[in-house]
Amino acid sequence: MNLRSLKVFVLVMEEGTLARAAAAMHLSQSAASRLLQLLEDEFDISLFKRDKKRLVPTAEAERFYQEALRILSQIEALPEFARQIQSEVPEPFRIIAQSRIVNGLVLPAIAALEDRIKDQPIKLEIHRRRDLGRRMMNDRFDVGISALPLPIDRPEPIRLGSAPLKIAISKEHPLAGRSVLRPRDIVDVPYIALDDTTVIRSIVDQELTAMGVQLDVAHEVSLGSAAYRLVQRGLGFTFADPVALDPELEPQVRLIDWEPHMEIEFGFFAPNRDSKPELTAAFESALRQVFAERCAAV
């Protein structure tokens, strides 16, 4: 099997176009196309439908993608694994996490773990949710934390809990003194929306559509942390949950209850629980404690 062909396929699935996949691998578009054709010929499978200049994934491609991710992730992990077995340094406790919950949830949980188990090395990888798929297909981690649903079908998550979605608005805004906000209250306030790849945007759009409410998007960003900082600067409001809001922004940003009630769920997954049971249990306990504190604090 040609690994470069496999990587071209994965990049096309992730980037959306052959041109971007080719650029990521520093290949010409024709060379990337030939590698993709080699993969289809080798396995006698049709991975994409050609629609003018677009490549539309087939159902077979969607299934093939997850196994391709697993293979590439395992290969990419080999150099680190080799270093570990040659080193006398204790193996780190490996955590992968969605970027939006790192400051509010993951880092405080790591600090709590350090209080319970001393001198334990930690390796933390931070990814946007849509980029977690590749890392989750690789068993070279101990615990992963993300909003639910996960971007792939497996591993099966362990539910951490649900957090209410609220309105995040500057404490200097005239509406900051309200205890509850409804759609009619914010129609004239600029809406800073997360993009449509995010779980929050999906939840909000679905609820607003069901209500027959439309909020005009003034600004759109792909990261919650960016949205919160625009809110901090008084550029409008966004939807946020108490788990994701950066603790350092709390003096400047107020979270206000939203009606109708909406929630976002969080979970974690531990594929190697049996290999490090004490560490995994201690970190799970720390996660649950921090999660409960964050939800109760706002």
C-alpha positions in Angstrom: 0.0 0.0 0.0 1.3 3.4 -0.9 1.2 5.6 2.2 1.5 8.8 0.2 -1.7 7.8 -1.6 -3.4 7.2 1.7 -2.3 10.6 3.0 -3.6 12.3 -0.1 -7.0 10.6 0.4 -7.2 11.7 4.1 -6.2 15.3 3.2 -8.8 15.5 0.5 -11.5 14.3 3.0 -10.3 16.9 5.6 -9.5 19.8 3.3 -12.4 19.4 0.9 -10.4 19.8 -2.3 -7.7 18.1 -4.2 -5.9 21.4 -4.6 -5.6 22.0 -0.9 -4.5 18.4 -0.3 -1.8 18.7 -2.9 -0.6 22.0 -1.4 -0.4 20.5 2.1 1.8 17.7 0.7 3.9 20.0 -1.5 2.7 18.2 -4.6 1.4 19.3 -8.0 -2.4 18.7 -8.3 -1.8 16.2 -11.1 0.7 14.2 -8.9 -1.9 14.2 -6.1 -4.6 13.0 -8.5 -2.4 10.1 -9.7 -1.7 9.0 -6.1 -5.4 9.1 -5.4 -6.1 7.0 -8.5 -3.4 4.5 -7.5 -5.3 4.0 -4.2 -8.6 3.5 -5.9 -7.0 1.0 -8.4 -5.2 -0.9 -5.7 -8.3 -1.6 -3.6 -10.8 -1.6 -6.6 -12.9 1.1 -4.8 -14.5 4.3 -5.9 -13.7 6.9 -3.3 -15.0 10.1 -5.0 -17.5 11.1 -7.6 -16.1 13.7 -9.9 -18.4 16.7 -10.2 -16.7 19.2 -12.5 -13.9 20.4 -10.3 -15.2 19.0 -7.1 -14.5 15.6 -5.5 -17.6 14.3 -3.7 -16.9 11.5 -1.2 -18.8 8.2 -1.8 -20.3 6.2 1.1 -17.3 3.9 0.7 -14.9 6.8 1.2 -16.6 7.8 4.5 -16.1 4.3 5.9 -12.6 4.0 4.4 -11.6 7.3 6.0 -11.8 6.1 9.6 -9.5 3.1 8.9 -7.1 5.4 6.9 -6.9 7.7 9.9 -6.1 4.8 12.2 -3.3 3.5 10.0 -1.7 6.9 9.5 -2.0 7.8 13.2 -0.3 4.6 14.3 2.5 5.2 11.8 3.0 8.8 12.9 3.2 7.6 16.6 6.1 5.2 15.9 8.9 7.7 16.4 7.5 8.9 19.7 7.0 5.3 20.8 10.6 4.5 19.9 11.9 7.4 22.0 9.8 6.3 24.9 11.1 2.7 25.0 14.7 4.0 24.8 14.2 6.5 27.5 14.4 6.1 31.3 11.9 9.0 31.8 8.5 7.8 33.1 5.9 7.5 30.4 3.7 10.6 30.4 0.0 10.5 30.9 -1.3 11.5 27.5 -4.3 13.7 27.1 -5.9 15.0 24.0 -8.5 17.8 24.3 -10.7 20.1 22.3 -9.3 23.6 22.3 -12.4 25.4 23.5 -12.4 23.6 26.9 -8.7 23.6 27.7 -8.5 26.7 29.8 -11.7 26.3 31.7 -11.7 22.5 32.2 -8.6 20.6 31.2 -5.9 22.7 32.7 -7.6 23.0 36.1 -8.1 19.2 36.1 -4.4 18.6 35.3 -3.5 20.9 38.3 -5.9 18.9 40.5 -4.3 15.7 39.3 -0.8 17.0 40.2 -2.1 17.7 43.8 -3.2 14.0 44.0 -0.3 12.2 42.2 3.0 14.0 42.4 5.8 14.0 39.7 3.6 12.5 37.0 4.6 13.8 33.5 1.7 15.0 31.4 1.5 15.3 27.6 -1.4 17.5 26.5 -2.4 17.8 22.8 -4.9 20.5 21.9 -7.0 20.3 18.8 -10.1 21.9 17.3 -13.0 19.4 17.5 -13.1 18.7 13.8 -9.4 17.8 13.9 -9.7 15.4 16.9 -10.7 12.6 14.6 -7.2 11.6 13.5 -5.9 11.7 17.1 -8.9 9.7 18.4 -8.2 7.0 15.9 -4.8 6.6 17.5 -4.7 4.6 20.7 -1.5 6.4 21.8 -3.3 8.5 24.3 -4.8 7.8 27.7 -7.8 10.3 28.0 -9.5 12.5 25.5 -12.0 15.2 26.3 -14.5 16.8 23.9 -17.9 18.2 23.4 -20.4 15.6 22.3 -21.2 14.1 19.9 -17.7 13.0 18.9 -16.5 13.7 15.4 -16.2 10.0 14.7 -18.2 6.9 15.6 -15.7 5.5 18.1 -14.4 5.3 20.7 -17.6 5.3 22.9 -17.5 8.3 25.1 -18.2 8.4 28.9 -20.6 11.2 29.6 -19.2 14.0 31.8 -22.3 16.1 32.0 -24.2 18.9 30.3 -23.7 22.6 30.6 -26.3 25.3 29.9 -25.7 27.6 26.9 -25.9 31.2 28.0 -25.5 34.6 26.4 -21.9 35.9 26.8 -21.9 39.7 26.8 -19.5 42.5 28.0 -20.1 43.5 31.6 -20.2 47.1 30.3 -23.2 46.4 28.0 -26.6 47.8 29.1 -28.0 44.3 29.1 -25.4 42.9 31.5 -27.6 43.6 34.5 -30.4 41.3 33.2 -30.9 37.9 34.8 -32.5 36.3 31.7 -32.3 37.2 28.0 -34.7 36.1 25.3 -34.5 36.5 21.5 -36.5 39.8 21.4 -33.9 41.3 23.9 -30.9 40.8 21.6 -32.2 41.4 18.1 -30.4 44.7 17.9 -27.1 43.5 19.4 -24.4 42.3 17.0 -24.3 38.5 17.0 -20.8 37.0 17.1 -21.4 33.4 15.8 -19.2 30.4 15.8 -18.9 28.8 12.4 -21.2 26.0 11.2 -18.6 23.2 12.0 -19.1 23.7 15.7 -21.4 21.9 18.1 -22.7 25.2 19.6 -23.6 26.6 16.3 -25.5 23.5 15.4 -27.5 23.5 18.7 -28.3 27.2 18.4 -29.3 27.1 14.8 -31.6 24.2 15.4 -33.3 25.8 18.4 -33.7 29.2 16.7 -35.2 27.5 13.6 -37.7 25.6 15.7 -38.7 29.0 17.3 -38.9 30.7 13.9 -36.3 33.2 15.0 -33.4 34.5 12.9 -30.4 36.2 14.2 -28.3 38.1 11.7 -24.6 37.2 12.1 -22.4 40.3 12.4 -19.2 38.4 12.9 -18.3 34.7 12.5 -15.3 33.0 14.0 -14.1 29.4 14.2 -12.9 29.4 17.8 -14.8 30.1 20.9 -11.8 31.9 22.5 -11.9 34.4 19.6 -15.6 35.0 20.1 -15.2 35.6 23.8 -12.5 38.2 23.2 -14.6 40.0 20.7 -17.4 40.0 23.4 -14.9 41.3 25.9 -14.1 44.2 23.6 -17.8 45.1 23.4 -18.4 44.0 19.8 -21.5 42.1 20.5 -22.8 38.9 22.1 -22.2 35.2 21.6 -23.5 31.9 23.0 -21.2 30.2 25.5 -21.2 27.7 28.3 -19.5 28.1 31.7 -17.1 25.2 31.0 -15.6 26.8 27.9 -15.4 30.5 28.9 -11.8 31.3 29.7 -11.5 32.0 33.5 -9.3 35.1 32.9 -12.2 36.7 30.9 -14.8 36.3 33.7 -14.1 39.8 35.2 -15.0 41.4 31.9 -17.6 39.0 30.4 -21.0 38.1 32.0 -22.9 34.9 31.2 -26.6 35.4 31.4 -29.3 32.8 31.3 -31.0 32.2 27.9 -34.6 31.3 27.3 -35.4 28.9 25.8 -33.0 26.6 27.7 -30.3 25.0 25.6 -27.5 22.6 26.7 -24.2 21.2 25.4 -22.9 17.8 26.4 -19.3 16.9 27.2 -17.6 13.5 27.5 -14.3 11.8 27.7 -12.9 8.6 26.4 -10.2 6.4 27.9 -9.0 3.6 25.5 -6.2 2.5 27.7 -8.0 2.6 31.0 -6.7 -0.9 32.1 -3.1 0.0 31.5 -3.1 3.0 33.9 -6.1 2.5 36.1 -5.0 4.7 39.0 -4.0 7.6 36.9 -7.1 7.4 34.7 -9.4 7.2 37.7 -7.7 10.1 39.4 -7.9 12.3 36.3 -11.6 11.3 35.8 -12.3 12.4 39.3 -10.5 15.7 38.8 -12.4 16.3 35.5 -15.8 15.7 37.2 -14.9 17.9 40.1 -13.8 20.8 37.9 -16.8 20.4 35.6 -19.2 20.5 38.5 -17.5 23.6 40.0 -17.6 25.5 36.7 -21.2 24.7 36.0 -22.2 25.7 39.6 -20.1 28.9 39.6 -22.0 30.8 36.9 
